[in-house]
Structure formats: C-alpha cells, structure tokens
C-alpha cells in the first residue's frame, strides 16, 4: 500500500477528478469504508446507534467506461466495512436518491434500514472524468460533511495500512428493480396527452428510463442518442452548453414537436428547447415551474418560497415576487440549494445549469426526469385551456432584457480565490461606466446595476471562473461583459506570472 492516498478529488459538493490519476479504485474503496465510519459517528451523536450490519446503502453508476470498476470498489468498501448494499447498476443519479425513499418489502431489507446512497458519476464532465456523490439521511453531503468523510477515510486507510482494520462480518449485496419502482410511482402521478416531444439522452443514464416513461405517460416521444455509451460519441452530456443542443433543436423543428428535453450525464440536470428550437435557460425554465406552482397555491392563499442562485436573471426574482411567491437567492451548487430549501421550507428551486428541485408533491432532490414530467403536465394543462398554447408563451417577461451566455475563463484552482479578491478590489464604476447599486457576495461577486448585473464566481468542479451578464440593452450587456472579462483576464495573468 502507498503511504497516503491522493485526496485532491475531494471537492465542495462531491468527489470528482480524472480517472485514474485523481479518482481510482483504491481511493473509492477506502472512501466507502470512511463513509460508513462517518455515518456511524453521526448516528452515535444522535443516540440513534445502528451497527454497520443493520445499515444498507444504495449504489449506482453512470455510463462511463470506468464506472463499473469504481462501483465494484465502492461496494467492496461498504461490505467489508460490514454494511449492506442495494446495487442498482447503471441508473440515473436521481434513482440513487429515490432509493432512500422507496418502499421495499421486509424480505428485501432483511432487518436493515437504507441510510444513504453512493453514486459513481462525474455528471456533465468529459468522459475521462469520474466521481462520487454521497447522501445520508435523505440529504446530500454538505461541504463540511465531505471534509469529515475525508478525515474518516484517512483514519481507516491508516488502520488498513497498519493491518489493524477489522470488521464483524461482510455485508450482503442485493439488486432490487428500483427503475420499475420509480417508474410506477411517476406513472401513478402523471398522465398527459396531445403532446409531442423529442428526448436527447446524450448516450448517458436517462436512456434507461426517460423515453419509455414519457411514452407510457401518454406523450409521443421521438428519441435521440438513447443508448448509453460512456464515450459520449454524439455530443458532450451537458445541456447547459448550447452547442450540445444542436441535434435536439433540429429534430424539434423538423418533427414540429412541442418541445425537446435533454439530459446531462447522470440525469440530475435538464435542458429544454421550445417549439422554435430556442434554448430555454435554467432561470426561464424555473419561471415556468414557478408560475404553475404559484397559480396552483393561490387557491389556498399559500405563498410558496422558491430558491434560485446567483447566476439567474433578476427577471426571475421580480416575477416570482410579482405573482405572489417569495424569491430567495442562494449560492450555486446542488448541496447549497438543498440546504437553503430545508432552511426556508421552499417548495421549488432551480439553477441556471438545469438542476431543478421539487418539494411540492415530491422529495426535494434534483431529478431531471421528474422535472420533465412536470413540464409535460404543465404543457398539457395549458394546451387544454388554449389549443394554440406554446411553451414560449410563458416566457414573455424575459423579452425586455438582454442576457449573455455563461462565459468560462480558465484559472488554476489554487489562484481563483486570490484573483477574485483582486477583482473585487479593482472593479469600480469607472470600469463598468455605470453606477453600482450593490455587490452581492454570497457566491463570488454579483455587481448589481440599475438595469442589470455582472457576475463572476468560482466553479465548484473545474479550474474556471463562470461569468454572466444582464442588461436592458445589448450595448450595456456587452459593456459590462467586456469590462469584467478584461479585468479578470488581467488579474489571472498577473497572478500566474507571479507564481512562475
């Protein structure tokens, strides 16, 4: 054994890196053991003591070529820590989350309790990446939780290295048909008609569930790239990058479909194009969901809390408030969004990236397949009232603004914090040529102007800054964009030169 593992892949929301340099079998094996030890510690603090042999964890994986090897390592780590496993194989990440809520029979559980899930995936990253998402007690691990799991992993690795790691007995592995359980639940919830859609599963995990589920719900479904293939031969599995939607756009227009749905690599993010083949960004999509939810709850005089993140349009926040909801801004990242939802009792949340979270009639985790079901339902309801209804009809408030696409600027991870401090120090009204009303610092820097904003924040998963801009005119949007890009690039160059 090595003297130490490489822990560089441990991040804020999950473990993620390039295989096999940063993520590899030995790391995942010991992380699984460390995770079990961490769970035991958490339970001991609440006096809800449960030995590993009474615990069960759901494990699944995405379509990457190295995912089976990493999944086997995780399962071996869990079972040699004494815990038990429900192995659901190749499946969307939301199926792993659903595994904590599913109703199993007593024989399947065998006097154990499902305590969490471990999901082998690198989501939207390129095929050479892989990673591990973890949940416990029906919630994603927070940044602090992941730090604690890392510490426990270091402990068990050192014990293993010294030959002192032991366990009572090896846990069992079972393979429940969770996909059927999940599909049955959604089919009992949704029925749609008079609708034609195109699905693009990006040769990733959605292909094993989504097209057939939507078809059984009553939709006419035209499929693109359904067969899982971890090389992602047709396009990158990231629907928030507009170029990946080209095939979907063309097919929607060609077939005169009502809209198209795309999925990322592990199916927790949705991408949508309207009947004209135009991309519907995450904030616009959230407005569609929010409009439907607020109108439903008005009847009961309820004011739902809806959470979104710093990259989203001000139009979204203003419209939610205008319609009678309560809009809350949050840091970017699925872990932060879920925590903010719990804190505020929110019924709905979403990110620009396409992560969408429903607590209304659902469990609150990000599930692109379920989000697609809700969109089909919204379309069906509106089409019944107005035969000429189009999805784009719900997006008219965005007509009054100009927005930039998400812009990515490279910056080494170790320099991002320093560069951001320099940007904050040097950004002023002279640079932007307009008055700065406010600077929101909950996640990076969001410079708020009279007619829009300029945003720069650190990516949680890659060595880049993400930037976004909005204004009442194209000229102002470009002005803010050019100013912040020029300043950021100058500071990155300055810091990189100093490092060299």
FIZAPA-811715 format. One record per residue (C-alpha): x, y, z; residue in one letter. Coordinates in Angstrom, 2 decimals, padded with zeros to 5 digits. Layout:
X, Y, Z, a .
...
***
This chain:
000.00, 000.00, 000.00, x .
001.02, 003.60, -000.58, x .
001.91, 005.78, 002.39, x .
-001.05, 008.02, 001.58, x .
-003.94, 008.32, -000.86, x .
-004.36, 011.21, -003.28, x .
-007.26, 013.26, -001.89, x .
-007.18, 016.07, -004.48, x .
-010.52, 014.95, -005.94, x .
-012.43, 015.75, -002.72, x .
-014.45, 018.90, -003.55, x .
-017.22, 021.02, -002.07, x .
-020.19, 019.01, -003.34, x .
-018.69, 015.63, -004.20, x .
-015.53, 013.78, -005.18, x .
-014.52, 014.37, -008.79, x .
-011.43, 014.12, -010.97, x .
-009.68, 012.46, -013.89, x .
-009.50, 008.66, -013.92, x .
-007.17, 007.03, -012.89, x .
-004.86, 009.83, -011.72, x .
-007.23, 011.60, -009.33, x .
-010.07, 009.10, -008.89, x .
-009.21, 005.42, -008.75, x .
-010.37, 002.15, -007.21, x .
-008.26, 002.23, -004.06, x .
-009.46, 005.75, -003.22, x .
-013.11, 004.77, -003.69, x .
-012.69, 001.54, -001.71, x .
-011.31, 003.37, 001.34, x .
-013.70, 006.31, 000.91, x .
-016.62, 003.87, 001.14, x .
-015.17, 002.47, 004.37, x .
-014.56, 006.01, 005.68, x .
-018.14, 006.94, 004.77, x .
-019.53, 004.02, 006.83, x .
-017.39, 005.09, 009.79, x .
-018.64, 008.67, 009.36, x .
-022.28, 007.51, 009.26, x .
-021.74, 005.50, 012.46, x .
-020.27, 008.59, 014.13, x .
-023.21, 010.77, 013.02, x .
-025.70, 008.24, 014.36, x .
-023.85, 007.94, 017.67, x .
-024.19, 011.71, 018.18, x .
-027.99, 011.45, 017.89, x .
-028.11, 008.33, 020.09, x .
-029.66, 006.54, 017.11, x .
-026.95, 003.90, 017.20, x .
-027.04, 001.37, 014.36, x .
-024.21, -001.03, 013.64, x .
-022.98, -001.32, 010.04, x .
-024.62, -004.73, 009.59, x .
-028.01, -003.03, 010.14, x .
-027.27, -000.36, 007.51, x .
-027.99, -000.56, 003.78, x .
-026.76, 001.82, 001.09, x .
-027.95, 002.30, -002.48, x .
-025.17, 002.23, -005.08, x .
-025.48, 003.10, -008.77, x .
-023.27, 004.37, -011.57, x .
-023.29, 006.38, -014.78, x .
-022.32, 005.14, -018.25, x .
-018.59, 005.98, -018.18, x .
-016.30, 003.15, -019.18, x .
-014.51, 003.12, -015.81, x .
-017.68, 003.38, -013.69, x .
-018.09, -000.42, -013.26, x .
-014.57, -000.70, -011.81, x .
-015.22, 002.18, -009.38, x .
-018.67, 000.84, -008.46, x .
-017.17, -002.54, -007.56, x .
-014.59, -000.79, -005.39, x .
-017.28, 001.17, -003.55, x .
-019.38, -001.94, -002.97, x .
-016.35, -003.87, -001.72, x .
-015.50, -000.99, 000.62, x .
-019.04, -000.81, 002.02, x .
-019.45, -004.55, 002.50, x .
-016.00, -005.04, 004.08, x .
-016.97, -002.27, 006.49, x .
-019.86, -004.54, 007.48, x .
-022.61, -002.59, 005.66, x .
-025.09, -003.91, 003.10, x .
-025.74, -002.74, -000.46, x .
-028.61, -002.33, -002.90, x .
-026.76, -002.35, -006.23, x .
-028.98, -000.85, -008.94, x .
-026.24, -000.81, -011.59, x .
-026.36, 001.70, -014.44, x .
-029.01, 004.24, -013.47, x .
-029.67, 007.98, -013.23, x .
-028.36, 009.72, -010.12, x .
-031.96, 010.59, -009.05, x .
-032.66, 006.84, -008.86, x .
-029.91, 006.65, -006.24, x .
-031.59, 009.45, -004.30, x .
-035.02, 007.83, -004.76, x .
-033.59, 004.64, -003.27, x .
-033.72, 006.26, 000.17, x .
-037.47, 006.95, -000.19, x .
-038.62, 003.79, -001.98, x .
-040.90, 001.29, -000.24, x .
-039.11, -002.07, -000.11, x .
-040.61, -005.27, 001.21, x .
-039.32, -006.68, 004.51, x .
-037.59, -009.61, 002.85, x .
-035.55, -007.28, 000.66, x .
-034.49, -005.09, 003.60, x .
-033.66, -008.09, 005.80, x .
-033.83, -006.14, 009.10, x .
-031.72, -003.28, 007.76, x .
-032.50, 000.36, 007.02, x .
-031.50, 002.32, 003.92, x .
-029.28, 005.08, 005.29, x .
-027.89, 006.76, 002.18, x .
-026.58, 006.42, -001.35, x .
-023.22, 006.40, -003.12, x .
-023.36, 007.27, -006.80, x .
-020.43, 006.85, -009.17, x .
-020.63, 009.72, -011.65, x .
-018.86, 012.78, -012.98, x .
-022.15, 014.23, -014.20, x .
-021.55, 016.55, -017.18, x .
-017.76, 016.36, -017.18, x .
-015.86, 014.83, -020.16, x .
-015.52, 011.05, -020.43, x .
-012.06, 010.93, -018.79, x .
-013.57, 012.22, -015.52, x .
-015.38, 010.28, -012.82, x .
-016.55, 010.93, -009.30, x .
-018.65, 010.02, -006.29, x .
-021.80, 011.70, -004.98, x .
-022.94, 010.73, -001.48, x .
-026.12, 011.19, 000.53, x .
-027.02, 010.37, 004.11, x .
-030.39, 010.53, 005.84, x .
-032.09, 011.68, 002.61, x .
-029.79, 014.67, 002.09, x .
-026.68, 015.33, 000.00, x .
-023.49, 015.68, 001.97, x .
-022.55, 019.28, 002.68, x .
-019.09, 020.76, 002.21, x .
-018.38, 020.16, 005.92, x .
-019.72, 016.60, 005.69, x .
-017.36, 015.82, 002.82, x .
-014.43, 017.17, 004.84, x .
-015.44, 014.84, 007.69, x .
-015.73, 011.84, 005.36, x .
-012.26, 012.65, 004.05, x .
-010.91, 012.67, 007.63, x .
-012.57, 009.31, 008.37, x .
-011.16, 007.91, 005.12, x .
-007.68, 008.97, 006.20, x .
-008.27, 007.18, 009.54, x .
-009.40, 003.87, 008.05, x .
-006.69, 003.98, 005.41, x .
-004.02, 004.33, 008.08, x .
-005.56, 001.43, 010.04, x .
-005.61, -000.66, 006.86, x .
-002.03, 000.24, 006.07, x .
-001.01, -000.96, 009.53, x .
-003.07, -004.13, 009.20, x .
-005.37, -003.07, 012.04, x .
-008.65, -002.57, 010.18, x .
-011.25, -005.23, 011.01, x .
-014.99, -005.85, 010.74, x .
-017.56, -008.20, 012.24, x .
-018.85, -009.77, 009.03, x .
-019.07, -008.89, 005.35, x .
-022.32, -007.27, 004.25, x .
-024.66, -008.62, 001.59, x .
-025.41, -007.23, -001.88, x .
-028.89, -007.32, -003.45, x .
-030.23, -005.93, -006.73, x .
-033.76, -004.51, -006.38, x .
-035.60, -003.37, -009.52, x .
-035.61, 000.27, -008.46, x .
-036.21, 001.54, -012.00, x .
-039.60, -000.22, -012.08, x .
-040.49, 001.12, -008.62, x .
-039.57, 004.66, -009.68, x .
-041.43, 004.45, -013.00, x .
-044.54, 003.06, -011.33, x .
-044.64, 005.95, -008.87, x .
-044.41, 008.57, -011.63, x .
-046.94, 006.79, -013.84, x .
-049.37, 006.84, -010.93, x .
-048.81, 010.61, -010.63, x .
-048.79, 011.89, -014.23, x .
-050.99, 011.44, -017.28, x .
-050.56, 013.63, -020.37, x .
-051.99, 013.78, -023.86, x .
-051.95, 015.78, -027.10, x .
-048.21, 016.38, -026.87, x .
-045.17, 015.52, -028.98, x .
-041.64, 015.80, -027.59, x .
-038.08, 014.93, -028.56, x .
-035.72, 013.45, -025.96, x .
-031.93, 013.64, -026.15, x .
-030.39, 011.32, -023.56, x .
-026.79, 012.12, -024.66, x .
-025.87, 008.40, -024.60, x .
-025.97, 008.68, -020.82, x .
-028.14, 007.38, -017.98, x .
-031.52, 008.95, -018.87, x .
-031.83, 006.49, -021.74, x .
-032.65, 003.60, -019.40, x .
-035.73, 005.40, -018.02, x .
-036.95, 008.65, -019.60, x .
-038.17, 007.97, -023.18, x .
-040.21, 004.90, -022.28, x .
-041.60, 006.55, -019.13, x .
-042.83, 009.62, -021.06, x .
-044.30, 007.37, -023.72, x .
-046.24, 005.37, -021.12, x .
-047.49, 008.66, -019.62, x .
-049.17, 009.44, -022.93, x .
-046.66, 011.56, -024.86, x .
-045.50, 010.95, -028.41, x .
-041.73, 010.60, -028.00, x .
-039.05, 010.93, -030.67, x .
-035.69, 009.70, -029.38, x .
-032.13, 010.90, -029.90, x .
-029.00, 009.17, -028.53, x .
-030.84, 006.90, -026.10, x .
-028.34, 004.03, -025.90, x .
-025.84, 004.51, -023.02, x .
-022.23, 004.84, -024.25, x .
-019.58, 006.20, -021.91, x .
-017.52, 007.66, -024.76, x .
-020.42, 010.09, -025.43, x .
-019.98, 009.70, -029.22, x .
-022.58, 012.24, -030.36, x .
-022.01, 015.21, -028.08, x .
-020.84, 016.24, -024.62, x .
-023.53, 015.41, -021.98, x .
-024.01, 018.99, -020.73, x .
-027.33, 020.60, -021.75, x .
-026.40, 023.99, -020.27, x .
-023.84, 024.35, -023.11, x .
-026.00, 025.41, -026.04, x .
-023.84, 023.72, -028.69, x .
-024.79, 020.31, -027.23, x .
-028.44, 021.02, -028.10, x .
-027.92, 021.41, -031.86, x .
-029.29, 017.98, -032.79, x .
-032.24, 018.41, -030.43, x .
-033.10, 021.83, -031.88, x .
-033.03, 020.50, -035.43, x .
-035.18, 017.48, -034.58, x .
-037.79, 019.58, -032.73, x .
-038.17, 021.87, -035.76, x .
-038.05, 019.02, -038.27, x .
-040.76, 016.99, -036.49, x .
-042.83, 020.02, -035.37, x .
-042.59, 018.80, -031.80, x .
-043.97, 020.86, -028.91, x .
-040.54, 021.00, -027.27, x .
-037.41, 018.99, -026.62, x .
-035.86, 017.65, -023.41, x .
-032.13, 016.98, -022.96, x .
-030.32, 015.39, -020.03, x .
-026.82, 015.62, -018.62, x .
-024.52, 012.68, -017.91, x .
-026.27, 011.48, -014.75, x .
-029.79, 012.85, -015.36, x .
-029.99, 015.29, -012.47, x .
-029.95, 018.28, -014.87, x .
-032.48, 019.07, -017.57, x .
-032.13, 021.12, -020.74, x .
-035.14, 022.29, -022.75, x .
-035.70, 023.82, -026.19, x .
-039.02, 025.33, -027.18, x .
-041.13, 024.74, -030.30, x .
-038.92, 027.14, -032.29, x .
-035.76, 025.28, -031.31, x .
-034.71, 028.03, -028.92, x .
-032.84, 027.05, -025.74, x .
-034.76, 027.71, -022.51, x .
-032.15, 028.59, -019.90, x .
-032.43, 027.36, -016.32, x .
-033.87, 030.60, -014.95, x .
-036.51, 030.73, -017.68, x .
-037.41, 027.10, -017.02, x .
-037.73, 027.84, -013.31, x .
-040.12, 030.69, -014.11, x .
-042.34, 028.20, -015.98, x .
-042.41, 025.88, -012.97, x .
-042.84, 028.79, -010.52, x .
-045.75, 030.27, -012.48, x .
-047.58, 026.95, -012.41, x .
-046.86, 026.35, -008.71, x .
-047.84, 029.85, -007.56, x .
-051.10, 029.72, -009.54, x .
-051.93, 026.31, -008.03, x .
-051.32, 027.51, -004.45, x .
-053.09, 030.86, -004.81, x .
-056.36, 028.99, -004.41, x .
-055.26, 028.04, -000.88, x .
-053.83, 031.51, -000.16, x .
-050.34, 030.00, 000.17, x .
-047.17, 031.89, -000.73, x .
-044.50, 029.37, -001.79, x .
-040.81, 030.01, -001.21, x .
-038.78, 029.49, -004.39, x .
-034.98, 029.32, -004.24, x .
-032.58, 030.07, -007.04, x .
-028.92, 031.01, -007.41, x .
-026.72, 034.00, -008.14, x .
-026.40, 033.33, -011.89, x .
-030.14, 033.67, -012.50, x .
-031.84, 036.66, -014.10, x .
-033.27, 039.44, -011.95, x .
-036.44, 038.99, -014.02, x .
-036.96, 035.59, -012.36, x .
-036.80, 037.03, -008.85, x .
-039.00, 040.02, -009.74, x .
-041.67, 037.89, -011.46, x .
-041.86, 035.40, -008.58, x .
-042.49, 038.26, -006.14, x .
-044.97, 039.94, -008.50, x .
-047.00, 036.72, -008.88, x .
-047.22, 036.20, -005.12, x .
-044.30, 033.93, -004.29, x .
-041.21, 034.57, -002.18, x .
-037.89, 034.50, -004.07, x .
-034.66, 033.59, -002.25, x .
-031.14, 033.91, -003.74, x .
-028.55, 031.26, -002.86, x .
-025.03, 030.05, -003.69, x .
-024.61, 027.88, -006.79, x .
-024.33, 024.14, -006.14, x .
-026.87, 021.38, -005.57, x .
-025.76, 020.90, -001.95, x .
-026.22, 024.59, -001.13, x .
-029.58, 024.75, -002.89, x .
-030.92, 021.73, -000.99, x .
-029.70, 023.16, 002.32, x .
-031.36, 026.51, 001.57, x .
-034.58, 024.72, 000.66, x .
-034.60, 022.97, 004.04, x .
-033.79, 026.22, 005.84, x .
-036.59, 028.19, 004.14, x .
-039.13, 025.35, 003.67, x .
-039.06, 026.06, -000.07, x .
-041.29, 024.04, -002.39, x .
-039.26, 024.65, -005.55, x .
-035.70, 025.56, -006.50, x .
-033.53, 025.66, -009.58, x .
-030.19, 026.62, -011.04, x .
-029.03, 028.00, -014.38, x .
-027.35, 024.66, -015.03, x .
-030.71, 022.85, -015.13, x .
-030.72, 021.35, -011.63, x .
-034.38, 021.61, -010.58, x .
-035.72, 020.62, -007.16, x .
-039.38, 019.91, -006.33, x .
-040.52, 019.60, -002.75, x .
-044.12, 020.13, -003.90, x .
-045.55, 016.62, -004.38, x .
-042.00, 015.18, -004.45, x .
-038.90, 014.64, -002.32, x .
-036.89, 017.82, -002.89, x .
-033.88, 016.39, -004.75, x .
-032.75, 017.32, -008.26, x .
-034.29, 014.96, -010.77, x .
-034.31, 015.88, -014.47, x .
-036.61, 013.01, -015.41, x .
-039.20, 014.16, -012.85, x .
-038.70, 017.77, -013.99, x .
-039.58, 016.57, -017.48, x .
-042.78, 015.01, -016.13, x .
-043.80, 018.32, -014.52, x .
-043.13, 020.15, -017.79, x .
-045.27, 017.68, -019.72, x .
-048.04, 018.17, -017.16, x .
-047.83, 021.99, -017.35, x .
-047.97, 021.88, -021.13, x .
-050.96, 019.52, -021.11, x .
-052.91, 021.73, -018.67, x .
-052.31, 024.89, -020.69, x .
-052.99, 023.18, -024.01, x .
-056.37, 022.02, -022.69, x .
-057.31, 025.65, -021.98, x .
-055.81, 027.06, -025.19, x .
-055.27, 024.79, -028.23, x .
-052.74, 027.29, -029.61, x .
-050.59, 027.29, -026.45, x .
-046.82, 027.23, -026.90, x .
-044.20, 026.79, -024.17, x .
-042.61, 030.10, -025.19, x .
-045.85, 031.88, -024.21, x .
-044.80, 031.56, -020.56, x .
-041.51, 033.42, -021.10, x .
-042.66, 036.87, -022.23, x .
-041.24, 038.70, -019.13, x .
-037.74, 037.91, -020.45, x .
-038.40, 039.80, -023.71, x .
-037.40, 043.12, -022.09, x .
-033.77, 042.17, -021.29, x .
-030.55, 041.08, -022.97, x .
-028.53, 038.32, -021.33, x .
-025.15, 036.80, -022.09, x .
-024.49, 033.09, -022.28, x .
-022.47, 031.64, -019.43, x .
-018.85, 032.58, -020.07, x .
-015.97, 030.49, -018.71, x .
-012.50, 031.86, -018.07, x .
-009.67, 029.49, -017.19, x .
-007.91, 029.96, -013.88, x .
-005.91, 027.43, -011.81, x .
-007.91, 026.32, -008.76, x .
-005.21, 027.49, -006.35, x .
-005.34, 031.04, -007.76, x .
-009.11, 031.55, -008.01, x .
-009.59, 032.93, -004.50, x .
-006.77, 035.47, -004.85, x .
-007.89, 036.58, -008.31, x .
-011.44, 037.11, -007.05, x .
-010.15, 039.32, -004.22, x .
-008.21, 041.40, -006.74, x .
-011.26, 041.74, -008.99, x .
-013.37, 042.94, -006.04, x .
-010.67, 045.44, -005.10, x .
-010.29, 046.87, -008.61, x .
-013.85, 046.71, -010.02, x .
-015.50, 050.13, -009.79, x .
-018.00, 052.40, -011.51, x .
-015.33, 053.74, -013.87, x .
-014.63, 050.24, -015.21, x .
-018.32, 049.43, -015.75, x .
-019.20, 053.03, -016.74, x .
-022.33, 052.88, -014.64, x .
-023.48, 053.15, -011.02, x .
-023.03, 050.03, -008.85, x .
-026.12, 049.70, -006.65, x .
-024.92, 046.68, -004.70, x .
-022.32, 043.90, -004.64, x .
-023.75, 040.53, -003.60, x .
-021.02, 038.25, -002.23, x .
-022.88, 035.08, -001.24, x .
-021.17, 033.25, -004.14, x .
-018.47, 035.15, -005.98, x .
-019.28, 038.75, -006.92, x .
-022.60, 039.91, -008.38, x .
-022.33, 043.60, -009.29, x .
-025.88, 044.96, -009.38, x .
-026.65, 047.93, -011.67, x .
-029.84, 049.93, -012.31, x .
-030.57, 047.87, -015.41, x .
-028.90, 044.52, -014.76, x .
-025.85, 042.82, -013.27, x .
-022.38, 041.38, -013.88, x .
-021.43, 038.14, -012.13, x .
-018.17, 036.29, -011.59, x .
-017.88, 033.19, -009.43, x .
-015.59, 030.21, -008.95, x .
-016.69, 026.92, -010.49, x .
-017.20, 024.25, -007.82, x .
-015.94, 021.47, -010.07, x .
-013.46, 022.87, -012.63, x .
-010.47, 025.27, -012.80, x .
-012.53, 028.11, -014.26, x .
-014.48, 031.23, -013.38, x .
-018.05, 031.38, -014.66, x .
-019.38, 034.80, -015.68, x .
-022.83, 036.03, -016.64, x .
-024.26, 039.42, -017.61, x .
-027.67, 041.03, -017.98, x .
-028.88, 044.50, -019.03, x .
-031.83, 046.32, -020.55, x .
-029.94, 046.78, -023.83, x .
-027.49, 044.72, -025.85, x .
-024.98, 047.58, -025.73, x .
-024.96, 047.74, -021.93, x .
-024.77, 043.95, -021.61, x .
-021.69, 043.88, -023.86, x .
-020.18, 046.84, -021.99, x .
-020.44, 045.06, -018.61, x .
-019.21, 041.82, -020.17, x .
-016.12, 043.31, -021.83, x .
-015.17, 045.25, -018.68, x .
-015.27, 042.28, -016.30, x .
-013.63, 039.84, -018.72, x .
-010.77, 042.25, -019.40, x .
-010.24, 042.88, -015.67, x .
-010.39, 039.17, -014.77, x .
-008.03, 038.06, -017.52, x .
-005.54, 040.74, -016.48, x .
-005.61, 039.56, -012.85, x .
-005.27, 035.87, -013.82, x .
-002.27, 036.73, -016.00, x .
-000.77, 038.83, -013.21, x .
-001.12, 036.07, -010.59, x .
000.05, 033.33, -012.97, x .
003.20, 035.34, -013.80, x .
003.93, 035.81, -010.09, x .
003.54, 032.05, -009.48, x .
006.01, 031.25, -012.24, x .
***
